[in-house]
């Protein structure tokens, strides 16, 4: 069959884009967003971050007291904030620590502090809904 030519061209353009920005700049941006989001989410009553290693990827897994992560995901979706909810391919570990599921926000090059503010505002709204 015909090779995926458009995909190869798109991959090349993506590599050029990332190389032009620089991996160090991308990593610094993601680290800054992670620090900002960690502080902001940690300040919300009833929210507990899961996985707080000093050197980690820009991913925030969390639970909210009295609310199932799938409900968090639904409410955040209604607020225009995309997250994942569930076991995240870590069910044995979650079972070991008694965590039924988590909500997970991933931050990347394309995210801004305003995106983090929207996440935090939406998570705060979950508290309003569930009390």
C-alpha positions in Angstrom: 0.0 0.0 0.0 0.8 3.6 -0.1 3.0 4.9 2.8 1.6 7.4 5.2 3.2 10.3 3.4 1.2 13.1 5.1 2.0 11.6 8.5 5.7 11.6 7.7 5.5 15.2 6.6 3.5 16.2 9.7 6.0 14.4 12.0 8.9 16.3 10.3 7.1 19.6 10.8 6.5 18.7 14.5 10.1 17.8 15.0 11.2 21.1 13.4 8.8 23.0 15.6 10.0 21.4 18.9 13.6 21.7 17.8 13.1 25.4 17.1 11.7 26.0 20.5 14.3 23.9 22.3 13.7 21.0 24.6 15.1 23.0 27.6 12.6 25.8 27.0 9.8 23.4 26.7 10.8 21.5 29.9 11.2 24.8 31.8 7.7 26.0 30.7 6.2 22.7 31.8 8.0 22.7 35.1 6.8 26.3 35.8 3.2 25.3 35.1 3.5 22.2 37.2 4.7 24.2 40.2 2.0 26.8 39.7 -0.7 24.2 39.4 0.6 22.1 42.3 0.4 25.1 44.6 -3.0 26.2 43.3 -4.7 22.7 43.5 -3.0 22.0 46.9 -4.6 25.1 48.3 -8.2 23.9 47.6 -9.9 22.3 50.7 -10.6 18.6 50.3 -8.3 18.2 47.3 -5.3 15.8 47.7 -2.6 15.4 45.1 -1.5 11.8 44.4 2.2 11.6 43.4 4.2 14.5 44.6 7.8 13.5 43.7 10.3 16.3 43.4 11.2 15.5 39.8 8.2 14.4 37.8 6.4 15.0 34.6 3.9 17.8 34.4 1.0 15.6 35.3 -1.3 16.1 38.4 -3.3 13.2 39.7 -5.7 14.2 42.5 -8.8 13.1 44.4 -11.4 15.3 46.0 -13.0 14.4 49.3 -16.5 12.9 48.8 -16.4 13.0 45.0 -15.7 10.2 42.6 -13.1 11.1 40.0 -15.5 10.3 37.2 -17.9 12.9 38.6 -15.0 15.4 38.8 -14.3 14.7 35.1 -17.9 15.2 34.1 -18.2 18.5 35.9 -14.8 19.8 34.5 -15.9 18.7 31.0 -19.0 20.9 31.4 -16.7 23.7 32.4 -14.6 23.3 29.3 -11.7 21.7 31.1 -10.4 18.4 29.8 -8.9 15.8 32.2 -8.8 12.1 32.5 -10.4 10.1 35.3 -9.9 6.4 36.2 -7.1 4.0 37.0 -4.7 5.3 34.4 -3.3 1.8 33.8 -2.2 1.6 37.4 -5.0 -0.4 39.0 -2.7 -2.8 41.0 -0.9 0.2 42.6 -4.2 2.0 43.3 -5.6 -1.1 44.9 -2.4 -1.4 47.0 -2.9 2.2 48.3 -6.7 2.0 48.5 -7.3 4.7 45.9 -10.3 3.7 43.7 -9.4 6.2 40.9 -8.0 9.6 40.4 -8.6 12.6 38.3 -5.6 13.6 36.2 -4.6 16.8 34.5 -1.7 16.8 32.1 0.1 20.0 31.3 2.2 20.6 28.2 3.9 23.1 26.0 0.5 24.3 24.7 -0.9 25.2 28.2 -0.8 28.5 30.0 -1.4 29.8 33.5 -4.9 30.8 32.4 -5.5 27.1 31.6 -4.4 26.2 35.1 -6.6 28.9 36.5 -9.5 27.4 34.6 -8.7 23.9 36.0 -8.6 25.2 39.6 -11.8 27.2 39.1 -13.6 24.1 37.7 -12.3 21.9 40.6 -13.5 24.5 43.1 -16.9 24.4 41.4 -17.0 20.6 42.1 -16.9 21.5 45.8 -19.8 23.9 45.3 -21.9 21.2 43.6 -21.0 18.4 46.1 -20.8 20.6 49.2 
